[in-house]
């Protein structure tokens, strides 16, 4: 075991695991498995580098996938090797599928391998998040996790793979880690060396070249009642566009617009966000259109722990997409990589054959429709900086190695107790392709309530990636025109 002094000498060029192992940047071998000579060489001062070495970048597409995951499966074959994922509707077995529809389930014939419940959870404890253990302990009479065989379905366009390899050698964090430079289109840090690099991979991951969606947000009371909030969202991810350059971005990585369409008392409210790449230079810009006042105003508080839109206080602004925005309020520790049961390939929850009443239940969603698989995830622990305010004192994120999508999150209050548990039930949108969530669930264990965000089962269209959007659609003047229609 390395001493604290030795670990300090390794500094930002190493990461620790929960078992005390330390990894060299650009390797997957813990130091405790290296030779003494290698360990001593790592203790020498290391200059800060922009990206990894050419030899390390060459691993992408070789022993690592193009996105930086381990290509091989695990030793006992409970996680298979990545073989390209599902790269098209034809690859999924549905060649006639058109974007905007409910994606048919390519794994509909898969059987449940086993079910984790409050009675047998100790048997699987090393592969459960603290949040899932809390859910099982709190709602043991009704809460369970159906575990299926692992399907590494994540896939992305070839240009994203190419850009990721290019970024690997050039990307670097800006001062304090509150921004990124030297990267566009692809993942900036596919071979990460810090928790900040991993969280930026999530923030900058590929989600198509533009998307619109109509979704429901249900703030569910303890007895299962709710008033559905319907949202119309539009995304224009400038960072991910083909040929994007850092100079052309004007420091904006994604444009986001959200309109509330029901209930009537909230209908007509519109939120506009410009998310920035260099948060040191400029924080996110946000505007709100108020239909009662018929005016657009700046909204600097739409960030961090400000309550999320029409969420009844069950999520914060930076909870959207499991995490978004500036990382400046937290210290980010890269704990390491673990094999964890996480929500994945959630095509049942995405199905147009279900009604909302089939999913919404008291205390938690209907777990019959949730699917869990064993995947390798990066574990990142975020702790609130001294003297900084946020309603969440600590957050532990579990980030998919194949896609950089956050799949689960443990959220702690100021008493260091688990307060909320967030899940991102993800699918491969194989018409793009990209892996993204179809339903985000935020469960408040202390009040017995939860928020289900992303419900679209009763909508004619789901995520439409074949939309024509441009930057001009996301200016304050466009927001004003949209509000008067």
C-alpha positions as CSV (number, residue, x, y, z in Angstrom):
1,X,0.0,0.0,0.0
2,X,1.3,3.5,-0.9
3,X,1.8,6.0,1.9
4,X,-0.1,9.3,1.9
5,X,3.2,11.0,1.0
6,X,3.7,8.7,-2.0
7,X,0.1,9.3,-3.1
8,X,0.6,13.0,-2.8
9,X,3.7,12.9,-5.0
10,X,1.7,11.1,-7.7
11,X,-0.7,14.1,-7.7
12,X,-3.1,14.7,-10.5
13,X,-1.4,12.2,-12.7
14,X,-2.9,9.3,-10.8
15,X,-6.3,8.2,-9.6
16,X,-7.3,6.1,-6.5
17,X,-9.8,3.3,-6.3
18,X,-12.0,2.4,-3.3
19,X,-9.6,-0.5,-2.7
20,X,-6.6,1.8,-2.3
21,X,-5.0,1.0,-5.7
22,X,-3.5,3.9,-7.7
23,X,-3.6,4.1,-11.5
24,X,-1.2,5.9,-13.7
25,X,-2.8,8.3,-16.2
26,X,-3.4,6.4,-19.4
27,X,-3.2,2.9,-17.9
28,X,-5.7,0.4,-16.5
29,X,-3.1,-1.4,-14.3
30,X,-3.1,-0.5,-10.6
31,X,0.3,0.5,-9.2
32,X,0.2,-2.4,-6.6
33,X,0.4,-4.7,-9.6
34,X,3.4,-2.9,-11.2
35,X,7.1,-3.6,-10.6
36,X,9.0,-1.7,-7.9
37,X,11.0,0.1,-10.5
38,X,7.9,1.3,-12.3
39,X,6.4,2.5,-9.0
40,X,9.6,4.5,-8.2
41,X,9.5,6.1,-11.7
42,X,6.0,7.3,-11.1
43,X,7.0,9.1,-8.0
44,X,9.2,11.5,-9.9
45,X,7.7,14.9,-10.6
46,X,5.5,14.9,-13.7
47,X,4.9,17.9,-15.9
48,X,1.3,18.7,-16.7
49,X,0.4,17.4,-20.1
50,X,-2.3,18.4,-22.6
51,X,-3.8,15.1,-23.4
52,X,-2.3,11.7,-23.4
53,X,0.8,10.5,-25.3
54,X,0.5,9.2,-28.9
55,X,1.1,5.7,-27.7
56,X,-1.8,6.0,-25.3
57,X,-4.1,7.6,-27.9
58,X,-3.3,4.6,-30.2
59,X,-5.0,2.3,-27.7
60,X,-8.4,3.8,-28.8
61,X,-9.9,1.3,-31.2
62,X,-7.4,-1.4,-30.1
63,X,-7.5,-2.7,-26.5
64,X,-9.8,0.2,-25.7
65,X,-13.0,1.0,-27.6
66,X,-13.0,4.2,-29.6
67,X,-14.7,5.9,-26.6
68,X,-12.1,4.7,-24.1
69,X,-13.8,1.8,-22.5
70,X,-12.2,-1.6,-22.0
71,X,-12.8,-3.5,-25.2
72,X,-12.6,-6.9,-23.5
73,X,-15.2,-8.5,-21.2
74,X,-14.5,-9.3,-17.6
75,X,-12.8,-12.4,-16.3
76,X,-16.0,-14.4,-15.5
77,X,-17.7,-13.3,-18.8
78,X,-20.6,-11.7,-17.0
79,X,-19.6,-8.6,-19.0
80,X,-19.0,-9.4,-22.7
81,X,-16.5,-7.8,-25.0
82,X,-17.7,-4.7,-26.9
83,X,-18.3,-5.6,-30.5
84,X,-19.5,-2.3,-32.0
85,X,-22.8,-1.9,-30.3
86,X,-26.0,-1.2,-32.3
87,X,-25.0,1.2,-35.0
88,X,-28.3,1.5,-37.1
89,X,-31.9,0.4,-37.1
90,X,-31.0,-2.5,-39.4
91,X,-28.4,-3.5,-36.9
92,X,-31.1,-3.5,-34.3
93,X,-33.3,-5.8,-36.5
94,X,-35.7,-3.0,-37.4
95,X,-34.5,-1.6,-40.8
96,X,-37.8,0.3,-41.4
97,X,-37.6,2.3,-38.2
98,X,-37.9,6.1,-38.6
99,X,-36.6,8.6,-36.1
100,X,-39.3,10.0,-33.8
101,X,-41.0,6.8,-33.0
102,X,-40.8,4.5,-30.0
103,X,-37.8,2.3,-30.6
104,X,-38.7,-1.4,-30.8
105,X,-36.8,-3.5,-28.2
106,X,-33.9,-5.4,-29.8
107,X,-33.6,-7.5,-26.7
108,X,-37.3,-8.3,-26.2
109,X,-36.5,-12.1,-26.0
110,X,-34.0,-11.7,-23.1
111,X,-35.0,-13.5,-19.9
112,X,-34.5,-12.2,-16.4
113,X,-31.4,-13.8,-15.0
114,X,-32.2,-13.1,-11.3
115,X,-34.0,-10.6,-9.1
116,X,-32.3,-8.6,-6.3
117,X,-34.6,-7.8,-3.4
118,X,-34.3,-6.8,0.3
119,X,-33.9,-10.5,1.3
120,X,-30.9,-11.4,-1.0
121,X,-29.3,-8.0,-1.5
122,X,-26.3,-8.9,0.7
123,X,-25.4,-11.5,-1.9
124,X,-24.9,-8.8,-4.5
125,X,-23.7,-6.0,-2.2
126,X,-20.4,-5.5,-3.9
127,X,-22.1,-4.7,-7.2
128,X,-24.8,-2.4,-5.8
129,X,-24.7,1.4,-5.4
130,X,-25.3,2.9,-2.0
131,X,-28.4,4.4,-3.4
132,X,-29.8,1.1,-4.6
133,X,-29.1,-0.5,-1.3
134,X,-31.0,2.4,0.4
135,X,-34.0,1.9,-2.0
136,X,-34.0,-1.9,-1.2
137,X,-33.8,-1.2,2.5
138,X,-36.4,1.5,2.5
139,X,-39.0,0.0,0.1
140,X,-38.2,-3.7,0.5
141,X,-41.8,-4.8,0.3
142,X,-42.2,-3.5,-3.2
143,X,-38.8,-2.5,-4.6
144,X,-36.6,-5.0,-6.5
145,X,-34.2,-5.1,-9.4
146,X,-34.6,-7.4,-12.3
147,X,-31.2,-8.2,-13.7
148,X,-30.7,-9.3,-17.3
149,X,-27.7,-10.4,-19.3
150,X,-25.3,-7.5,-20.2
151,X,-25.7,-6.0,-23.7
152,X,-23.0,-3.5,-24.6
153,X,-25.3,-1.8,-27.1
154,X,-23.7,1.7,-27.1
155,X,-22.5,3.0,-30.5
156,X,-21.7,6.3,-32.0
157,X,-20.9,7.6,-35.5
158,X,-17.4,7.1,-36.9
159,X,-16.7,10.8,-36.9
160,X,-17.2,10.9,-33.1
161,X,-14.7,8.1,-32.7
162,X,-12.3,9.9,-35.0
163,X,-12.7,13.2,-33.1
164,X,-12.4,11.4,-29.7
165,X,-9.0,10.0,-30.8
166,X,-7.9,13.5,-31.9
167,X,-9.1,15.1,-28.7
168,X,-7.3,12.5,-26.5
169,X,-3.9,14.0,-27.5
170,X,-4.9,17.7,-27.3
171,X,-7.7,18.3,-24.8
172,X,-6.9,19.9,-21.4
173,X,-8.8,21.3,-18.5
174,X,-8.9,25.1,-18.0
175,X,-8.0,26.8,-14.8
176,X,-9.7,25.1,-11.9
177,X,-11.2,22.5,-14.2
178,X,-14.1,24.8,-15.0
179,X,-13.7,24.5,-18.7
180,X,-12.1,22.5,-21.5
181,X,-9.9,23.5,-24.4
182,X,-8.4,21.6,-27.3
183,X,-11.5,19.5,-28.1
184,X,-14.6,19.5,-30.2
185,X,-17.1,16.9,-31.5
186,X,-15.9,13.9,-29.6
187,X,-15.2,12.9,-26.0
188,X,-12.4,15.2,-24.7
189,X,-10.8,12.8,-22.2
190,X,-11.3,9.1,-23.3
191,X,-8.4,8.0,-21.0
192,X,-9.2,10.1,-18.0
193,X,-7.0,10.9,-15.0
194,X,-9.4,12.9,-12.8
195,X,-13.0,13.1,-11.7
196,X,-13.3,16.5,-13.5
197,X,-12.2,14.9,-16.8
198,X,-14.9,12.2,-16.4
199,X,-17.7,14.7,-15.6
200,X,-16.7,16.8,-18.6
201,X,-16.9,13.7,-20.7
202,X,-20.5,13.3,-19.6
203,X,-21.3,17.0,-20.2
204,X,-19.7,16.9,-23.7
205,X,-20.9,13.5,-24.8
206,X,-22.5,13.1,-28.2
207,X,-26.3,13.3,-28.3
208,X,-27.0,13.8,-32.0
209,X,-26.8,17.0,-34.1
210,X,-30.1,18.4,-32.9
211,X,-33.2,16.9,-31.2
212,X,-36.7,17.7,-30.1
213,X,-38.9,15.8,-27.7
214,X,-42.2,16.1,-26.0
215,X,-42.0,14.5,-22.5
216,X,-43.9,14.2,-19.3
217,X,-42.6,15.1,-15.9
218,X,-44.6,13.5,-13.0
219,X,-43.9,14.8,-9.4
220,X,-45.4,11.8,-7.6
221,X,-46.8,12.1,-4.1
222,X,-46.4,9.4,-1.4
223,X,-49.7,7.8,-2.3
224,X,-49.0,7.8,-6.0
225,X,-50.9,10.9,-7.1
226,X,-49.5,13.5,-9.5
227,X,-50.2,16.3,-12.0
228,X,-48.4,15.6,-15.2
229,X,-46.3,18.5,-16.5
230,X,-45.7,18.3,-20.2
231,X,-42.6,19.8,-21.7
232,X,-41.4,20.5,-25.2
233,X,-37.6,20.5,-25.4
234,X,-35.2,21.4,-28.2
235,X,-31.4,20.7,-28.2
236,X,-28.8,22.2,-30.5
237,X,-25.4,20.7,-29.5
238,X,-23.0,23.1,-31.3
239,X,-20.0,21.3,-29.8
240,X,-21.0,18.0,-31.5
241,X,-21.7,19.3,-34.9
242,X,-19.6,18.0,-37.8
243,X,-16.6,20.2,-38.4
244,X,-17.1,22.3,-35.2
245,X,-14.1,24.3,-34.2
246,X,-13.5,25.9,-30.8
247,X,-13.3,29.3,-32.4
248,X,-16.7,28.9,-34.1
249,X,-18.5,27.9,-31.0
250,X,-18.4,31.4,-29.4
251,X,-18.0,29.5,-26.2
252,X,-21.4,27.8,-26.4
253,X,-21.5,24.0,-26.4
254,X,-25.3,23.4,-26.4
255,X,-28.4,25.5,-26.9
256,X,-31.4,24.3,-25.0
257,X,-35.1,25.5,-25.1
258,X,-37.9,24.2,-22.9
259,X,-41.6,25.1,-23.1
260,X,-44.2,24.0,-20.5
261,X,-47.5,23.1,-22.3
262,X,-49.5,21.8,-19.4
263,X,-51.0,22.1,-16.8
264,X,-52.8,25.3,-17.8
265,X,-51.5,27.2,-14.8
266,X,-47.9,26.7,-16.0
267,X,-48.5,26.6,-19.7
268,X,-46.5,29.0,-21.8
269,X,-43.4,29.3,-19.6
270,X,-40.2,29.0,-21.7
271,X,-36.7,28.5,-20.6
272,X,-33.7,29.2,-22.8
273,X,-30.1,28.2,-21.9
274,X,-26.7,28.7,-23.6
275,X,-24.3,26.3,-21.9
276,X,-20.6,27.4,-22.1
277,X,-17.4,25.5,-22.7
278,X,-15.1,27.9,-20.8
279,X,-17.0,28.5,-17.5
280,X,-14.0,30.6,-16.3
281,X,-14.6,33.1,-19.1
282,X,-18.4,33.1,-18.9
283,X,-21.0,31.2,-16.9
284,X,-24.1,29.8,-18.6
285,X,-26.6,32.3,-19.9
286,X,-30.3,31.7,-19.3
287,X,-33.5,33.5,-20.0
288,X,-37.1,33.0,-19.0
289,X,-40.3,34.0,-20.9
290,X,-43.2,34.7,-18.5
291,X,-46.6,34.4,-20.3
292,X,-48.3,36.5,-17.7
293,X,-45.9,39.4,-18.1
294,X,-45.3,38.7,-21.8
295,X,-41.6,39.5,-21.4
296,X,-38.2,37.9,-21.5
297,X,-35.8,38.3,-18.6
298,X,-32.4,37.1,-17.8
299,X,-32.4,34.2,-15.3
300,X,-28.9,33.9,-13.7
301,X,-30.3,31.6,-11.0
302,X,-31.2,28.8,-13.3
303,X,-28.2,26.8,-12.2
304,X,-26.8,24.7,-9.4
305,X,-29.4,24.0,-6.7
306,X,-32.1,26.3,-8.0
307,X,-35.3,24.1,-8.2
308,X,-35.8,22.4,-11.6
309,X,-38.6,23.6,-13.8
310,X,-42.1,22.6,-12.4
311,X,-40.4,19.8,-10.5
312,X,-42.2,20.5,-7.2
313,X,-38.8,20.8,-5.6
314,X,-37.8,17.2,-6.3
315,X,-34.8,18.0,-8.4
316,X,-32.3,20.8,-8.8
317,X,-31.4,22.7,-12.0
318,X,-28.1,20.8,-12.2
319,X,-29.9,17.4,-11.7
320,X,-31.2,17.7,-15.3
321,X,-29.4,15.0,-17.5
322,X,-28.3,13.6,-14.1
323,X,-25.7,16.4,-14.0
324,X,-25.2,19.6,-16.0
325,X,-23.5,22.9,-15.7
326,X,-20.4,24.2,-14.1
327,X,-18.5,21.8,-11.8
328,X,-17.1,24.7,-9.7
329,X,-18.9,24.1,-6.5
330,X,-17.5,20.6,-5.9
331,X,-14.3,18.7,-5.4
332,X,-14.3,15.8,-7.8
333,X,-12.5,12.6,-6.9
334,X,-12.1,9.8,-9.4
335,X,-12.6,6.8,-7.1
336,X,-12.0,4.3,-9.8
337,X,-13.9,1.8,-12.0
338,X,-16.3,-0.8,-10.7
339,X,-18.7,-3.4,-11.9
340,X,-22.2,-2.3,-10.9
341,X,-25.8,-3.2,-11.6
342,X,-27.1,-0.2,-13.4
343,X,-30.2,0.7,-15.5
344,X,-29.5,-0.1,-19.2
345,X,-31.4,-0.9,-22.4
346,X,-34.6,0.4,-20.9
347,X,-36.7,-0.3,-24.0
348,X,-39.6,-1.5,-21.9
349,X,-39.9,1.9,-20.1
350,X,-39.6,3.5,-23.5
351,X,-42.4,1.4,-25.1
352,X,-45.5,3.0,-26.7
353,X,-47.4,-0.1,-25.5
354,X,-47.4,1.2,-21.9
355,X,-49.6,3.9,-20.4
356,X,-48.3,6.3,-17.7
357,X,-50.4,4.5,-15.1
358,X,-48.4,1.3,-15.9
359,X,-45.2,3.0,-14.8
360,X,-46.2,5.4,-12.0
361,X,-46.7,3.7,-8.6
362,X,-46.6,5.0,-5.0
363,X,-43.0,5.5,-3.7
364,X,-41.2,4.4,-6.9
365,X,-41.8,3.5,-10.5
366,X,-43.1,0.0,-11.4
367,X,-40.0,-2.0,-11.3
368,X,-41.5,-4.7,-13.5
369,X,-40.6,-2.5,-16.4
370,X,-37.1,-1.6,-15.4
371,X,-34.0,-3.5,-16.6
372,X,-30.7,-3.7,-14.9
373,X,-27.4,-5.0,-16.3
374,X,-23.9,-5.5,-15.0
375,X,-21.6,-2.8,-16.5
376,X,-18.2,-1.3,-15.8
377,X,-18.7,2.3,-14.6
378,X,-16.4,5.1,-13.6
379,X,-17.2,6.1,-10.0
380,X,-16.8,9.9,-9.3
381,X,-17.4,11.3,-5.8
382,X,-18.2,15.0,-5.7
383,X,-18.0,16.8,-2.3
384,X,-19.0,20.3,-1.7
385,X,-16.1,22.8,-1.4
386,X,-15.6,24.5,1.9
387,X,-17.5,27.8,2.2
388,X,-19.7,27.0,-0.9
389,X,-23.5,26.5,-0.7
390,X,-25.5,23.7,-2.3
391,X,-28.4,21.7,-0.9
392,X,-26.4,18.5,-1.9
393,X,-23.3,18.1,0.3
394,X,-22.0,15.1,-1.6
395,X,-22.9,13.2,-4.8
396,X,-21.5,10.0,-6.1
397,X,-21.9,9.4,-9.8
398,X,-21.7,6.1,-11.7
399,X,-20.8,6.8,-15.4
400,X,-21.0,4.2,-18.1
401,X,-17.6,3.4,-19.6
402,X,-19.1,2.8,-23.0
403,X,-20.9,6.1,-23.5
404,X,-20.0,8.5,-20.6
405,X,-23.7,8.7,-19.7
406,X,-24.4,9.0,-15.9
407,X,-26.6,6.0,-15.1
408,X,-27.0,6.4,-11.3
409,X,-26.3,8.9,-8.6
410,X,-26.3,8.8,-4.8
411,X,-27.2,12.2,-3.3
412,X,-26.4,13.1,0.3
413,X,-27.7,15.9,2.6
414,X,-25.8,18.1,5.0
415,X,-26.1,15.3,7.7
416,X,-24.1,13.0,5.4
417,X,-27.2,10.8,4.9
418,X,-28.5,9.6,1.6
419,X,-31.3,11.9,0.6
420,X,-32.1,11.2,-3.0
421,X,-31.3,8.5,-5.5
422,X,-31.2,9.3,-9.2
423,X,-31.3,6.8,-12.1
424,X,-30.9,7.3,-15.8
425,X,-32.7,4.6,-17.6
426,X,-30.8,4.6,-20.9
427,X,-31.4,3.1,-24.4
428,X,-29.4,3.2,-27.6
429,X,-31.2,5.5,-30.0
430,X,-30.0,3.4,-32.9
431,X,-31.4,5.8,-35.5
432,X,-28.5,8.2,-34.6
433,X,-26.8,6.2,-33.0
434,X,-26.3,7.5,-29.5
435,X,-26.9,6.2,-26.0
436,X,-29.1,8.6,-23.9
437,X,-31.7,8.2,-21.2
438,X,-35.4,7.7,-21.9
439,X,-36.5,8.2,-18.3
440,X,-34.8,9.9,-15.4
441,X,-36.1,9.1,-11.9
442,X,-35.2,11.1,-8.8
443,X,-36.4,9.4,-5.6
444,X,-36.5,11.3,-2.4
445,X,-36.1,8.7,0.4
446,X,-36.8,11.2,3.2
447,X,-40.3,12.2,2.1
448,X,-41.4,9.1,0.2
449,X,-41.8,11.0,-3.2
450,X,-40.1,10.8,-6.6
451,X,-40.0,12.6,-9.9
452,X,-40.2,10.8,-13.2
453,X,-38.9,12.9,-16.0
454,X,-39.0,11.8,-19.7
455,X,-42.3,10.0,-19.9
456,X,-43.3,9.7,-23.5
457,X,-45.2,6.4,-23.7
458,X,-48.5,8.1,-24.7
459,X,-46.9,10.6,-27.1
460,X,-47.0,10.0,-30.9
461,X,-43.4,11.0,-31.1
462,X,-40.4,10.5,-28.8
463,X,-37.0,11.9,-29.5
464,X,-36.9,13.3,-33.0
465,X,-33.3,13.6,-34.2
466,X,-34.3,14.7,-37.7
467,X,-35.1,18.3,-36.9
468,X,-33.7,21.4,-38.7
469,X,-32.4,23.8,-36.0
470,X,-29.9,26.6,-36.1
471,X,-28.4,29.1,-33.6
472,X,-30.8,31.8,-34.6
473,X,-33.7,29.7,-33.1
474,X,-32.1,30.0,-29.7
475,X,-31.7,33.8,-29.2
476,X,-33.6,35.9,-26.7
477,X,-35.6,37.5,-29.6
478,X,-36.6,34.0,-30.8
479,X,-37.7,33.2,-27.3
480,X,-39.9,36.3,-27.3
481,X,-41.5,35.4,-30.7
482,X,-42.1,31.8,-29.5
483,X,-43.9,33.1,-26.4
484,X,-46.3,35.3,-28.4
485,X,-47.4,32.5,-30.8
